[in-house]
Amino acid sequence: MKVRTDEFKARSAETTRNPRRQASLKMVYDGLHKGRIAAAEDTHGWDDERDRARAIKWHTINNLDYYLDLLDKNVRANGGNVFFANDDAEAREYVLGVAKANNVKTVIKSKSMVSEEIGLNEAFEKAGINPVETDLGEYIIQLAKEAPYHLIAPAIHKTREEISDLIQEVAGGPHQEDPKDLTDTARALLRDAFRKAEMGVSGVNFAVAETGSIAIVTNEGNGRMVTSAPRVHVAIVGMEKVIPSMQDLSTMLRVLIRSATGQRISSYVTVVNGPRKAPEEDGPDEFHLVIVNNGRENLLKDEQLREAMLCLRCGACLNACPVYRKAGGHAYGWVYPGPIGAIVSPVMTGKKAGRDLPFASTLCGACKDACPVKIELPSLLLRLRSDLSEGKTDPKEASSPLAERLSIKVWRFGVQSPAMFSLAGKLSSLLMAPMSRQGWVRWLPPPLNGWTKSREFPRIASKPFRARFKKKEQR
Ligand code: SF4
């Protein structure tokens, strides 16, 4: 998928000016966020549950080589194949190879953010293979030729009228507005793809190392069809999704589902243990697990940023984030939006293009409070801001704008000496005088005008606090 993380400012400004998008984004708060809060309040020992989930993930991520190796062995023991893809190109090449070897013409897909990440649909289309998304939200955005807007609700930004237009374009017939009619039409269209497909591609919510199983959580049942109806099943997973045992799976499912949709349990939890074995009647002949790195090791090798590898992709931090709820999912310019996207996208794809993302946060902490595995999202955002300000990535492209860097350098020099600090205060107050009214500066000349384009700046007092305090003491 094309990385457009450098367009955050322009794209978020566009969304904030679009009343239709703003109305749809209200659903993120009213539906998903409030649902999660209600589910958490309704769960006895919720906070302990989160601590347990965090401990499981932290232990696994810190022993990732061991658990990936165990997963590999057990998937193979179950009769499956495993491929470790270092980057998106390797992952695409492997999946296309499997498709070609099986003479595949149609692929049905259940929701997979990693397949979006590696641009699998585009690769299928280029190879003359027809990929069909079967999760309703994913199907809608596939018809719209867009990227997902949200980790678990990919088409949440689309209005009923927009969805109706998209479905009518492929189905023909009368215009439908009733959600049930629209769903029935989409279901009929997808049924045909389910019948025809020779290959199913699914995502993975958790990969269980001790049994070599994968677990998929859905509400539409399409995951089960994708993993069992076609002859070949390819599951694609980010390497952070491994967990040690089935016992751990039950803890992880409890926190994931409540945090994602506010449900106690989703309609379907599917556990796949490789291809069909005699005397089983259902299931694919071939099973492939593609384990994707694609920049995750950049997170893993950094002791602080490694924490982001705990992420379950539940979307709760997006729903809690006041910036996401205004800027919308496409502003983040890659597959992963919201606070977690502002961390993983720049690190996985290269900080230079995503330099605005860590600054797209008020640091209010709502994301951390919502996160089921208590990821220190605000601290990680601050850490990335600090890296970028110090130009630690690519000084030419990644560091802050020149004016900002120079101002910080001048400020640093000034605050190191009380005499300099006092002189700088007096000078700034004098310079600001002609530009201020009633104690506020409403305009600064370029290149310092970034701040005053959208805010006012308080005028620095003509007499410092220390001088006024001294005078008061002398009275
Ligand atoms: S960071 Fe936490 S809240 Fe956000 S998607 Fe990941 S697990 Fe969910």
Boltz pocket constraint, residues with backbone or C-beta under 6 A from the ligand:
constraints:
  - pocket:
      binder: B
      contacts: [[A, 151], [A, 259], [A, 310], [A, 311], [A, 312], [A, 313], [A, 314], [A, 315], [A, 316], [A, 317], [A, 318], [A, 340], [A, 367], [A, 370], [A, 371], [A, 372], [A, 373], [A, 374], [A, 375]]
      max_distance: 6.0
